[in-house]
Amino acid sequence: MKFKLLIYAFIACFVFLGCSKSGNDTVLTPAGPSWTLTVDGKNYNWSGPIVATASNNGQATYTASTFIQPIADIALSSTSVSGIPPQIISVQLSSVSTGTFNISPNSYTLAQSLGNSFTLILDNSTMYSSIFPGSDITFKVNSLSDKTLSSVGLTGVGYVKGTFSGTIADLFGVKHSISGTYNCVRLM
């Protein structure tokens, strides 16, 4: 059920970011949205425009809400191949703030979908999740802009930046080392 919710959330983000006005598709910022990821020594990364396009629809976005759960949602993905991003990272955080978040099986309540979680899908096939035993990730939000795409538009948009590292387990309980950085556009 949780996996289906994550997929629906990613689809909604792609639809939202894919629907832009003409002329906005090529907006790039020198320090624009990007992310890096290393899993067991293998590197992945993405950087691209603020607004997703048909030719480069990867993303690095941060959405915050004080009315519904999760409180903060980070969506990172790479450029789609045949309409599906080969790499998808979804992070749920329990608060909208800077600081260090511990993400492990104990930091998330599956029955209520509350807490901190980290889900990773690589190459459209392998799923890793912090809810699996053996996962332990330190997730840092180093800077959190108060400017959002919904309030200021493409001019002066704010970013959320940070790092993460630790271990994450796959569906079979095998632990994998991960680390990375992110520079997300703050949507809300």
Contacts in CASP RR format, 6 or more apart in sequence:
PFRMAT RR
TARGET T0000
AUTHOR 0000-0000-0000
METHOD contacts of the structure
MODEL  1
MKFKLLIYAFIACFVFLGCSKSGNDTVLTPAGPSWTLTVDGKNYNWSGPI
VATASNNGQATYTASTFIQPIADIALSSTSVSGIPPQIISVQLSSVSTGT
FNISPNSYTLAQSLGNSFTLILDNSTMYSSIFPGSDITFKVNSLSDKTLS
SVGLTGVGYVKGTFSGTIADLFGVKHSISGTYNCVRLM
2 110 0 8 1.000
2 113 0 8 1.000
2 131 0 8 1.000
3 119 0 8 1.000
3 127 0 8 1.000
5 113 0 8 1.000
6 90 0 8 1.000
6 119 0 8 1.000
9 73 0 8 1.000
9 75 0 8 1.000
9 90 0 8 1.000
10 75 0 8 1.000
10 77 0 8 1.000
10 85 0 8 1.000
10 88 0 8 1.000
10 90 0 8 1.000
13 59 0 8 1.000
13 61 0 8 1.000
13 63 0 8 1.000
13 75 0 8 1.000
14 52 0 8 1.000
14 57 0 8 1.000
14 59 0 8 1.000
16 187 0 8 1.000
17 51 0 8 1.000
17 52 0 8 1.000
17 57 0 8 1.000
17 59 0 8 1.000
17 61 0 8 1.000
18 51 0 8 1.000
18 52 0 8 1.000
18 53 0 8 1.000
18 57 0 8 1.000
20 51 0 8 1.000
20 52 0 8 1.000
20 53 0 8 1.000
24 51 0 8 1.000
24 154 0 8 1.000
25 49 0 8 1.000
25 51 0 8 1.000
25 53 0 8 1.000
26 49 0 8 1.000
26 53 0 8 1.000
27 49 0 8 1.000
27 50 0 8 1.000
27 51 0 8 1.000
27 154 0 8 1.000
28 48 0 8 1.000
28 49 0 8 1.000
28 50 0 8 1.000
29 50 0 8 1.000
29 157 0 8 1.000
31 159 0 8 1.000
31 183 0 8 1.000
32 47 0 8 1.000
32 48 0 8 1.000
32 50 0 8 1.000
32 159 0 8 1.000
32 183 0 8 1.000
32 185 0 8 1.000
33 47 0 8 1.000
33 48 0 8 1.000
33 49 0 8 1.000
33 50 0 8 1.000
33 59 0 8 1.000
33 60 0 8 1.000
33 61 0 8 1.000
33 159 0 8 1.000
33 183 0 8 1.000
33 184 0 8 1.000
33 185 0 8 1.000
34 45 0 8 1.000
34 46 0 8 1.000
34 47 0 8 1.000
34 48 0 8 1.000
34 60 0 8 1.000
34 182 0 8 1.000
34 183 0 8 1.000
35 45 0 8 1.000
35 46 0 8 1.000
35 47 0 8 1.000
35 60 0 8 1.000
35 76 0 8 1.000
35 89 0 8 1.000
35 180 0 8 1.000
35 181 0 8 1.000
35 182 0 8 1.000
35 183 0 8 1.000
35 184 0 8 1.000
36 43 0 8 1.000
36 44 0 8 1.000
36 45 0 8 1.000
36 180 0 8 1.000
36 181 0 8 1.000
36 182 0 8 1.000
37 43 0 8 1.000
37 44 0 8 1.000
37 45 0 8 1.000
37 76 0 8 1.000
37 87 0 8 1.000
37 89 0 8 1.000
37 120 0 8 1.000
37 178 0 8 1.000
37 179 0 8 1.000
37 180 0 8 1.000
38 44 0 8 1.000
38 177 0 8 1.000
38 178 0 8 1.000
38 179 0 8 1.000
38 180 0 8 1.000
39 120 0 8 1.000
39 122 0 8 1.000
39 128 0 8 1.000
39 176 0 8 1.000
39 177 0 8 1.000
39 178 0 8 1.000
40 176 0 8 1.000
40 177 0 8 1.000
41 177 0 8 1.000
44 78 0 8 1.000
44 87 0 8 1.000
44 122 0 8 1.000
46 58 0 8 1.000
46 59 0 8 1.000
46 60 0 8 1.000
46 76 0 8 1.000
46 77 0 8 1.000
46 78 0 8 1.000
46 79 0 8 1.000
46 87 0 8 1.000
48 56 0 8 1.000
48 58 0 8 1.000
49 56 0 8 1.000
50 149 0 8 1.000
50 154 0 8 1.000
50 157 0 8 1.000
50 185 0 8 1.000
51 154 0 8 1.000
52 58 0 8 1.000
52 59 0 8 1.000
56 79 0 8 1.000
57 79 0 8 1.000
57 80 0 8 1.000
57 83 0 8 1.000
57 85 0 8 1.000
58 77 0 8 1.000
58 78 0 8 1.000
58 79 0 8 1.000
58 80 0 8 1.000
58 85 0 8 1.000
59 75 0 8 1.000
59 76 0 8 1.000
59 77 0 8 1.000
59 185 0 8 1.000
60 74 0 8 1.000
60 75 0 8 1.000
60 76 0 8 1.000
60 182 0 8 1.000
60 183 0 8 1.000
60 184 0 8 1.000
60 185 0 8 1.000
61 74 0 8 1.000
61 75 0 8 1.000
61 76 0 8 1.000
61 184 0 8 1.000
61 185 0 8 1.000
61 186 0 8 1.000
61 187 0 8 1.000
62 72 0 8 1.000
62 73 0 8 1.000
62 74 0 8 1.000
62 160 0 8 1.000
62 184 0 8 1.000
62 185 0 8 1.000
62 186 0 8 1.000
62 187 0 8 1.000
63 72 0 8 1.000
63 73 0 8 1.000
63 74 0 8 1.000
63 75 0 8 1.000
63 186 0 8 1.000
63 187 0 8 1.000
63 188 0 8 1.000
64 71 0 8 1.000
64 72 0 8 1.000
64 73 0 8 1.000
64 96 0 8 1.000
64 148 0 8 1.000
64 186 0 8 1.000
64 188 0 8 1.000
65 71 0 8 1.000
65 72 0 8 1.000
65 73 0 8 1.000
65 188 0 8 1.000
66 96 0 8 1.000
69 112 0 8 1.000
69 113 0 8 1.000
69 114 0 8 1.000
70 92 0 8 1.000
70 93 0 8 1.000
70 94 0 8 1.000
70 113 0 8 1.000
70 114 0 8 1.000
70 115 0 8 1.000
71 93 0 8 1.000
71 94 0 8 1.000
71 95 0 8 1.000
71 96 0 8 1.000
72 92 0 8 1.000
72 93 0 8 1.000
72 94 0 8 1.000
72 95 0 8 1.000
72 96 0 8 1.000
73 90 0 8 1.000
73 91 0 8 1.000
73 92 0 8 1.000
73 93 0 8 1.000
74 89 0 8 1.000
74 90 0 8 1.000
74 91 0 8 1.000
74 92 0 8 1.000
74 93 0 8 1.000
74 160 0 8 1.000
74 182 0 8 1.000
74 184 0 8 1.000
75 88 0 8 1.000
75 89 0 8 1.000
75 90 0 8 1.000
76 87 0 8 1.000
76 88 0 8 1.000
76 89 0 8 1.000
76 90 0 8 1.000
76 91 0 8 1.000
76 182 0 8 1.000
76 184 0 8 1.000
77 85 0 8 1.000
77 87 0 8 1.000
77 88 0 8 1.000
77 89 0 8 1.000
78 85 0 8 1.000
78 86 0 8 1.000
78 87 0 8 1.000
78 88 0 8 1.000
79 85 0 8 1.000
80 86 0 8 1.000
84 124 0 8 1.000
85 124 0 8 1.000
86 122 0 8 1.000
86 123 0 8 1.000
86 124 0 8 1.000
87 120 0 8 1.000
87 121 0 8 1.000
87 122 0 8 1.000
87 123 0 8 1.000
88 119 0 8 1.000
88 120 0 8 1.000
88 121 0 8 1.000
89 118 0 8 1.000
89 119 0 8 1.000
89 120 0 8 1.000
90 117 0 8 1.000
90 118 0 8 1.000
90 119 0 8 1.000
90 120 0 8 1.000
91 103 0 8 1.000
91 116 0 8 1.000
91 117 0 8 1.000
91 118 0 8 1.000
91 119 0 8 1.000
91 139 0 8 1.000
91 164 0 8 1.000
92 108 0 8 1.000
92 115 0 8 1.000
92 116 0 8 1.000
92 117 0 8 1.000
93 101 0 8 1.000
93 115 0 8 1.000
93 116 0 8 1.000
93 139 0 8 1.000
93 141 0 8 1.000
94 101 0 8 1.000
94 107 0 8 1.000
94 114 0 8 1.000
94 115 0 8 1.000
94 116 0 8 1.000
96 144 0 8 1.000
97 141 0 8 1.000
97 144 0 8 1.000
98 141 0 8 1.000
98 142 0 8 1.000
98 143 0 8 1.000
98 144 0 8 1.000
99 140 0 8 1.000
99 141 0 8 1.000
99 142 0 8 1.000
100 138 0 8 1.000
100 139 0 8 1.000
100 140 0 8 1.000
101 107 0 8 1.000
101 116 0 8 1.000
101 138 0 8 1.000
101 139 0 8 1.000
101 140 0 8 1.000
101 141 0 8 1.000
102 116 0 8 1.000
102 136 0 8 1.000
102 137 0 8 1.000
102 138 0 8 1.000
102 139 0 8 1.000
103 116 0 8 1.000
103 117 0 8 1.000
103 118 0 8 1.000
103 130 0 8 1.000
103 135 0 8 1.000
103 136 0 8 1.000
103 137 0 8 1.000
103 138 0 8 1.000
103 139 0 8 1.000
104 130 0 8 1.000
104 134 0 8 1.000
104 135 0 8 1.000
104 136 0 8 1.000
104 137 0 8 1.000
105 130 0 8 1.000
105 131 0 8 1.000
105 132 0 8 1.000
105 133 0 8 1.000
105 134 0 8 1.000
105 135 0 8 1.000
107 115 0 8 1.000
107 116 0 8 1.000
107 117 0 8 1.000
107 130 0 8 1.000
108 114 0 8 1.000
108 115 0 8 1.000
108 116 0 8 1.000
108 117 0 8 1.000
108 130 0 8 1.000
108 131 0 8 1.000
109 115 0 8 1.000
110 131 0 8 1.000
116 130 0 8 1.000
116 139 0 8 1.000
117 129 0 8 1.000
117 130 0 8 1.000
117 131 0 8 1.000
118 129 0 8 1.000
118 130 0 8 1.000
118 135 0 8 1.000
118 137 0 8 1.000
118 139 0 8 1.000
118 164 0 8 1.000
118 168 0 8 1.000
119 127 0 8 1.000
119 128 0 8 1.000
119 129 0 8 1.000
119 130 0 8 1.000
120 127 0 8 1.000
120 128 0 8 1.000
120 129 0 8 1.000
120 168 0 8 1.000
120 178 0 8 1.000
121 127 0 8 1.000
121 128 0 8 1.000
122 128 0 8 1.000
126 170 0 8 1.000
126 171 0 8 1.000
127 170 0 8 1.000
127 171 0 8 1.000
128 135 0 8 1.000
128 168 0 8 1.000
128 169 0 8 1.000
128 170 0 8 1.000
128 171 0 8 1.000
128 176 0 8 1.000
128 178 0 8 1.000
129 135 0 8 1.000
129 168 0 8 1.000
129 169 0 8 1.000
130 137 0 8 1.000
130 168 0 8 1.000
132 168 0 8 1.000
132 169 0 8 1.000
132 170 0 8 1.000
132 171 0 8 1.000
132 173 0 8 1.000
133 169 0 8 1.000
133 173 0 8 1.000
134 167 0 8 1.000
134 169 0 8 1.000
134 173 0 8 1.000
134 175 0 8 1.000
135 167 0 8 1.000
135 168 0 8 1.000
135 169 0 8 1.000
135 175 0 8 1.000
136 166 0 8 1.000
136 167 0 8 1.000
137 164 0 8 1.000
137 165 0 8 1.000
137 166 0 8 1.000
137 167 0 8 1.000
137 168 0 8 1.000
137 178 0 8 1.000
138 164 0 8 1.000
138 165 0 8 1.000
138 166 0 8 1.000
139 164 0 8 1.000
140 162 0 8 1.000
140 163 0 8 1.000
140 164 0 8 1.000
141 160 0 8 1.000
141 161 0 8 1.000
141 162 0 8 1.000
142 161 0 8 1.000
142 162 0 8 1.000
142 163 0 8 1.000
143 159 0 8 1.000
143 160 0 8 1.000
143 161 0 8 1.000
143 162 0 8 1.000
144 160 0 8 1.000
144 186 0 8 1.000
145 158 0 8 1.000
145 159 0 8 1.000
145 160 0 8 1.000
145 186 0 8 1.000
146 158 0 8 1.000
147 156 0 8 1.000
147 157 0 8 1.000
147 158 0 8 1.000
147 186 0 8 1.000
148 157 0 8 1.000
148 158 0 8 1.000
148 186 0 8 1.000
148 187 0 8 1.000
148 188 0 8 1.000
149 157 0 8 1.000
149 158 0 8 1.000
149 185 0 8 1.000
149 186 0 8 1.000
149 187 0 8 1.000
149 188 0 8 1.000
150 187 0 8 1.000
150 188 0 8 1.000
152 158 0 8 1.000
157 185 0 8 1.000
157 186 0 8 1.000
158 185 0 8 1.000
158 186 0 8 1.000
159 183 0 8 1.000
159 184 0 8 1.000
159 185 0 8 1.000
159 186 0 8 1.000
160 182 0 8 1.000
160 183 0 8 1.000
160 184 0 8 1.000
160 186 0 8 1.000
161 181 0 8 1.000
161 182 0 8 1.000
161 183 0 8 1.000
161 184 0 8 1.000
162 181 0 8 1.000
162 182 0 8 1.000
162 183 0 8 1.000
163 179 0 8 1.000
163 180 0 8 1.000
163 181 0 8 1.000
163 182 0 8 1.000
164 178 0 8 1.000
164 179 0 8 1.000
164 180 0 8 1.000
164 181 0 8 1.000
164 182 0 8 1.000
165 178 0 8 1.000
165 179 0 8 1.000
165 180 0 8 1.000
166 177 0 8 1.000
166 178 0 8 1.000
166 179 0 8 1.000
167 175 0 8 1.000
167 176 0 8 1.000
167 177 0 8 1.000
167 178 0 8 1.000
168 175 0 8 1.000
168 176 0 8 1.000
168 178 0 8 1.000
169 175 0 8 1.000
169 176 0 8 1.000
170 176 0 8 1.000
END
